[in-house]
Amino acid sequence: MRFLLLALLLLAGEVFGLDAQFDHNLDRFIIAALLQGAVWAVAAVVVVQRAGRPPLALILVTAALMRLGALAAPVYLSDDIYRYIWDGRVQAAGVNPYRYIPTDEHLASLRDETVFPNINRNNYAPTIYPPVAQMVFFTATRFVETVPAIKLVLVAIEAIGIVALLLVLRSVGAPRQNILIYAWHPLPVWEIAGSGHIDAAVVAFVAIALAAAVAGRRASSGAALAAAALVKFFPLVLVTALWRPAKSNLGDWRWLSAFSGVVVAAYLPYLGVGQRVLGFLPAYMTEEKLSSGSGFWLLDIAGRAVPVPLAAYLAVAAAVMAGLAVGALRRSAAPRASLTWAAALGTAATLFVSPHYAWYFVWLVALLCVAPWWPAFWPTLTAVLLYWEPQTGHIPVWVGLTIYGGFVVAGCVDVAQRYLLTARCGEQHGRRRAS
């Protein structure tokens, strides 16, 4: 009964969130999303602690209703979906999407009154999206070149990811009801069904890679992770969590071969433009102030007290990621170990990069669904605050403190609790041996 109540509260929050978007009331939408996050937190804690087991049907039906409602959202929070449609249209015309910016006269015949005027950065930026994302855009737009149709395709792709996450949970002996952690989380709902972000494909391919890894299907795991990384590059950090090179297990070299093969095959159709195949990515790094360092929130906030060179920050980040990578390579053979290290690597990478947009946290929800660590959920719940004062290459201090500062505090508290619990157990064990 309590899960039915929580489901109804989530759906009610969605109604308020939709109403806020149609009214172009950003503050009200953020409040609605945060309240949904609080409801989700209650449901997730209860499920993971096994204090209640809602029917799987209730979880999936509620998740479906949340996404069906969000499909009705206007193009308000983000207009990236227009670029997706444009890239698909350009490819359908036989043109390499990395070759021209949208306003180039070579593409004049493809312009319309609905999509073209709404493409962000259309007068100076070529596409930024990697090859597998381009293939998704091309395939999706071959049905209908409209916003609702593309969103529906992306929700269908996300559904594949949810099925894969269910397979992961079953493989490691976790309750299937834990899928609630992802399926009811408001962030994927608003960013995929609501705004139509390509992160749906990241979720799907990462989930497939995890499912294949825990099932021992090495080549499939490598191929799926390569596909995920060529939708958005973030999943590259998961390589060491899923690849396990060892002389005694040459089958893992199939993983690397499949990964490399997909990367090469995906880029081949687009290499006619040479180095421009990277698209807007290099300029994007500058625009988001990552090249200068001020776009990294942790570096920016530290620099307000003591000047920290960008090279030093990158060195620390690289050292931490390298340490995690080594730990992942030396993990135990248990399937669950891959999931834990994948979540750790994904969380650390996200923290160091400190994304400026909420949808960059969606894939983290999928990782944490199969390897929950509660402090890491905090950024996914508060990422919606990044909409409050949107400014290219900048995160307001109070927003950064809430998202990343809150995560650091929660992480420290969790580590301290675990240390004290371990110490207490050690003392009790010592007393038993002495007696």
N, C-alpha and C positions, 0 to 999 in steps of 0.2 A: 504493500500500500504506500509506503514512504517513497519508493522509487517512482511510482506513478505520480505522486505529488511533485517530486523533483522534476520529472519529465514535463509536467504541465507548467511548472515555473519557468523552465527553460524555453518552452514554446511561447509563454506569455512575454518573456524578455525579448524574444525574437520579434514579436508583434510591435513592441515599443521601439526596438532597434530599426525595424523597417519604416515605421512611421516617422522616426527622426530623420532617416535618410531622405525620404520623400519631401520632408519639410526643410531639408538642407540644414538641419540643426546638428552640428557635429558634436557639441558638448553633450547633448542628450543621448546621442548614439553611443558615445564613449561610456557614459554612465550605465546605459543599458547593457553594454558588452561586459563591463566590469561586474555588474550584478549577476549576469549569467555565469561569469567565471566563478563567483562565490558559490552559486548553486552547484556548478560542476564540481568544485572542490569537495563539497560535502558528499556528493554521490561517489566520486572517485575514491575518497578515503574509506568510505563504508565498503565499497566493493573490494579494494585491495586488502583491507583488514579482515575480509570474509565475514563481516558482521551481518551481511545480508547478501543474498544471491537473487537478483532480479531475473526474470525470464529473459533469455537471449532475444526472444522475439520482441519484447518490450524495448530493449536497448536499440535494436536495429530499426524497428518501426519509428521510434522517436528520432533516431538519427536521420532517417529518410524524410520525415516530416520537417525537420529543421532545415534540411537542404532544399526541399521543395519550396518552403517559404522564402528562403534566402535567394532562390533563383529569380524571384520577383523584384529584387533590389535594383534600383536604378544605377547607372554608371556614375557613382558619386565619390566613393573613397579613392578610387584609382581608375585611370583611363588606359592602362596598359593593354587591355583587351583589344583596343582598336589597332594597336601595332601588330598583335597576333593575326588579326584578320587581314591586315595589309600584307604582312609577310607571306601568308598563305596565298593571297591573290597574286602577288608578284611571282611566286614560284609557279603557280598555275599558268602564268603567261610565259613561262620558260626563261625567266630572268633570275640570276643569282641574287638572293636577297641581301647579300653583303656588298653588292656592286654600287648601288646608287642610294642616295638619301631620297625620301618620299617626294620632295619637291623637284627632283631632277626632271628635266623635260623628257628624258627617255621613258619615264613612267606616266607621262601626262594622260595617256589614254586610259589608265587604270583609275583615275580619280573619280570620286563621286561626291555627293553632298552629305553623306551620312558618316562614312568611315574616315576618309582622307582629312577633313578639317579638324578632326578630333585626335589625330595621332600626335602624341607628345614628342617634342624635339624634331618635328617633321622637316624643319628647314636647315638642320645642321648635323643630325645624327643618323648614321646607318643603323641597322638593327644590332642589338647587343646579344641576342639569344643564340646559344650554341646549336650545332647541327641537329641533334635529336629533337630539341624544342622546335626547330624549323620543320622537321618531318611531321611532328604533331600538328603544327599550324596548317600545313598543307593538307593533311588528311582531314582535319576537322572542317576546314572551309570548303571541302569538296561536297559537303552536304548542303549547308546553307551559310551564306556569309552575313550572319546576323549575330548580335550580342547574345540573345537568349539561346540560340543554337550552340554557339561555342561554349557557353557556360554549361549547357546540358552535357556536351561531350566531355568536358573536364570533370564534371560530377561523376559521369560513368567511369572515367579513368580512375578517379579517386576510389570508387566502389571496388575496383580491382585491387587497389592497395589495401582496403579494409579486409577483403577476403584473404589476401596474403598475410596480413597481420593476425588474422584468426588462425591461419595455418601455423604461424610461428608460435603462438600461444599454445596450441595443441601439441606441437612438437616438443616443447620444453616442459610440458605438464602443468602449465598455468591455467587457471580457470578461463574459459572462453568469455566469461562476463567482463574480463579485464579490457575487452575491446571498447567498453564504455569510456575508458580514459581518452581514447582518440575520438571515437564516434560522437561523443557528447560535448567535446571541447568546443567552445564557441569560436576560437580563432580559425580553425580549418573551415568551419561553416561559413563565416563571413568572407574569408579571403578566397575560397574556392568557389562555392556556390554563389556567394554574394557578389564578389568582384571579378570572378573568373580568372584567377591567377594560374599560371602554368605550373605552379608548385604542386598541383594535383599529380602531375606526371612524376615529379621528384618523389613524392610519397609512394606512388605505385611502384616505381622501379626500385627504390630503396627497400620497400617491404618485400618485394619479390626476391631481391638479393639476400635479405636476411632469411627468408623462408627457405631458399635454396641452400644457403650456408648451413643452417641447422639440420637440414635433411641430408647433408653430405653431397649435394650436387654442385661440385666445385665450378665446373665450366659455366653452368647457368648462373651461379652467383656472381662470377666475374663479369659476365656479359651484362647482367642486369645493373650492376653497380656502375659500369662504364656508361650505360644508357642514362642512368640517373645523373652522373657527373656531366653529361653532355646536354642536359636540360638546364641545370645550373651547376656551377663548379664546386659548390660546398661539399657534396658527397665524396669528393676525392679524399677527404681526410679519413674516410672509413676503410681505405684499402688495407691497412695493417690489421684491422679488426676482423676482416673476412679472409684475407690471404694468409696462408700459413706455410711458407716454404720450409721444407725439411727433406734431407736425403732419404729418410725412411718413408716419406710419403710423397712420391713424385707426382701423385695425382693433383697436388696443389699447383703444380706448374701449369696444369690445364686452366686453372683459374686465371693466372697471369696471361696466358695465351689468349683466352677468350676476352679478357678485358682489353688487351692491346688490339685484338682483331676488330672489336666493335668500334674502338676509337678511330682506327685507320679507315674502316669501311664507312663510318659516319661522315668523316671529313672529306673523303675523296670526291663526292659530287660537287663540293663547294670550293675546291682548291684553285679553281680557275682565276680567282681574284688575288692569289698570293697571300701576303701577310694581312691583307684586308679581311681575311676570313675571321679575324678576331673581332671584327665589327667595331662597335662603339666602346668596347670594354676598356681600352687604354685611356680614352678621353673621359669615360665614366669615372675611372679611378681618380682623375684630376678633379672632375666636377664635384664628386662627393668628398673631396679634400682628403682622400686616403693617401695620395702621393705625397702630400705635404705633412701628413700625420695628424692634423687637427680633426680629421674625420673619425679617428679612432677615439671613442669616448673616454676610455680608460687613460689613454695618453694625454688627451686634452685636459681632463680633470686633474691629473697628476702635475701637468705643466703649469697649472695655475698656482701651485705651491712651490715646486722646484722644477726648473727647466730640464726636460728629459729629451734627449735626441731621439729622432725616429728610429735610427739604427739600433739604439739600445732597446727600445720597445720591441722592435721586430726580433731582436736577438733573444729576448726573454720569452716572447711568444713561441719562437721556433724551438727554444730549449724545452719548454713545457710540452709542446706538441711532440717533439722528438722523444721525450721521456715517456709520454703516453703511448707513442707508436711502438717503442721497444717493449713496453709492458704488454701491449696487445699482441705483438709477435711471440712473446714468451708465455702467452696465456695457456691455461689448461685445455685439454681436448674436449671438455664438456661443452655442448652446444650453447648453453646459457652464457658461457664466458664471452663468446663473440658478441652477444647482445649487450652485455655490460660495458665492454670496451668500446663498442660502437657508440653507445649513449655518452660515454665519457669523452670520446674524441669529438663528437658532434657538439656537445655542450661547451667544451673548451674553445673550439674553433669559433663558435657563435659569440662567445664572450669576448674573445680577443678582437674579432672583426667589428663587434658592436654595430649591427645593422641599423640603418636609419629608417627602415620600413617594416611594418608589422608582419607582412607575409613571409619575410625571411625566417621567421620562427616556426612556421608550419611544420617543416620536416622534422624539427626537434620533437614535436608532439608525437609523431609516429615512432621515433626511436625510444622515447620515454614510455610509450604504451607497453612495450615488451620488456623494458628494463627500467622500471620507475625509480627515480631519485627525486624526492619531493622538492628540495631547494631549486632544482632545475626547472620545475614547472612555473616558478614565480615569473621569470621573464616571458613565458608564453602567455600568461594571464594578464600581464601588465603591458605587453607590447602595443596594445591598442592605444596607449597614451602617446605613442609616436605620431598619432594623427592630430594631437592637440595643437601643436604649433609647428606645422610642416614647413620646413625650410631646407632646401638642398644643401647637403653636406654638413648639417648641424643638428645636434640633439640638445634641447634645452637642459640646463644643469639639473633642474628638479626632476625632469623626466628620466634622465640618465641615472640620477641617484635612486629614483624609485625602482627602475628596472634592474640595473646592474648592481647598484649599492644594496638593494633589497636581496638580490641573489647572493651576494658575498656574505651578508649578515646571516641569511638562512643557511648557507653552506657551512659557515664557521660554527654555528649553533649545532647543526647536525653532526659535524665531525667531533665536536666537543662531547656531545651526548654519547656518540659511539665509543669514544675513548674512555669516558667514565664508566660506561656499561661494561666494557672489556676489562677495565681495571677491577671493577667490583666483582665480576665473575672470577677473575684470577685470584682475588683475595679469598673468596668463598671456597674455591677449589683448594687453595693452600691450607685453609683451616681444616677442611675435611681430611686432607692427607696427614696433617699434624695430629689429628685426633685418632 
